[in-house]
Structure formats: structure tokens, C-alpha cells
Amino acid sequence: MTEAQREKYRQKLLALHAELTGKAPLKIEPNRTDDARVGGDEDEQPLNEMMQAIASKRNRNTDGVLQLVVKALGKLRDDPESFGECEECGDDITPGRLEAMPYVGFCVNCQGQKDAPKGGPTRRKLTDYT
């Protein structure tokens, strides 16, 4: 990878870092504003809980991406020659993958192995019960 390419990725990472640190965490509203009030709408409680779960998950995802961005920026600063190489197998990460996610640390194959389900299949066949 050339110095110009690394600089392009560094600029993308810095812009992404600024965007992620500039975002306020999604607000997670309490289910009830008043302890005495149960609410007349039976769907209100589950809907509020679902919205809390979504906001919490988004906040965790944002934090996770921010950590990866900081790690990639550190790699560009400390060991620029290894930027763009898979941390697992050492092969080059494809330019399209780096363009889409400049903070990525694994090639497609290694990421697929990392994300693969652990253990055997969970579905059973009808013949398993006879």
C-alpha cells in the first residue's frame, strides 16, 4: 500500500472518529415516569422496553466501532506498513473492504471464520426423534 493510500484511509478514519465522538448517545427513556401510573395502553410498556433495547444496542455498536477506529488510527501511526494486512493470516485486505470499513482488521475469510457459529447444527431432522 502506498503512502497516499494510507493517508486517504487515515483521513477517512479521522472523519469517522469525529462523527462518532460528536454523536450523543441515544437517550434511553424510563418505562414509567410516575410509579403510581401503570398506563392505559397495554402496548406502551413492551414498546418502551423494545425502544430501550434498540437504543442500548446502538450505543454499544457505536462504542465498538469507535474502539476499532482508534485501534486502526494507532496502527497507522505506530506501524503504517502493516495497515491493511489481516491480523490473522497476514494477507492483504481487499481495497473495497477497506474503502467500506477502513477500521477492519481481518480479511473476509478470517472474519467469516471468526463469525462462524461455534458448535454443531442446532436444527434437528424429523428422523432424529424416531
C-alpha positions, -999 to +999 in steps of 0.1 A: +000+000+000+013+034-009+017+064+015-010+082-004-035+053+001-026+052+038-032+089+041-066+085+024-076+059+049-063+080+077-085+109+066-115+086+064-108+072+099-103+107+113-137+118+098-154+087+112-138+093+146-151+129+146-185+117+136-187+090+162-174+112+191-197+140+181-228+119+184-246+120+217-256+085+230-292+077+222-314+085+251-329+056+269-362+068+285-376+051+316-406+029+311-427+048+336-424+085+345-446+080+376-445+050+399-482+052+405-491+053+368-494+020+351-508+033+319-539+028+300-523+014+269-513-022+273-488-019+244-470+010+260-447-010+283-435-035+258-430-008+232-409+013+256-388-018+266-382-025+229-371+011+222-348+009+252-332-023+239-327-008+204-311+024+218-289+004+241-277-019+213-270+011+190-250+028+217-229-004+222-224-008+184-212+029+182-187+023+211-174-009+194-168+008+161-152+038+178-127+014+195-119-002+162-113+032+146-090+042+174-071+009+170-068+015+132-055+050+137-030+037+162-018+011+137-014+038+110+006+059+135+028+031+150+031+005+123+019+020+090+034-008+069+011-034+084-021-013+079-043-032+055-030-066+064-052-092+080-043-096+117-050-134+115-034-146+082-013-116+071-028-114+037-038-080+023-073-069+030-091-060-003-093-023-011-131-025-014-134-038+021-110-011+034-129+015+015-162+005+031-147-001+066-113+014+070-111+002+106-114-035+097-087-058+109-094-091+092-098-103+056-132-117+045-121-153+050-107-148+085-137-127+096-161-154+083-143-180+104-144-157+134-181-151+130-190-187+122-213-204+147-195-224+173-205-260+177-227-282+155-260-275+139-289-267+162-318-278+139-329-314+141-344-335+114-377-353+119-358-386+118-338-377+149-369-382+170-379-417+159 
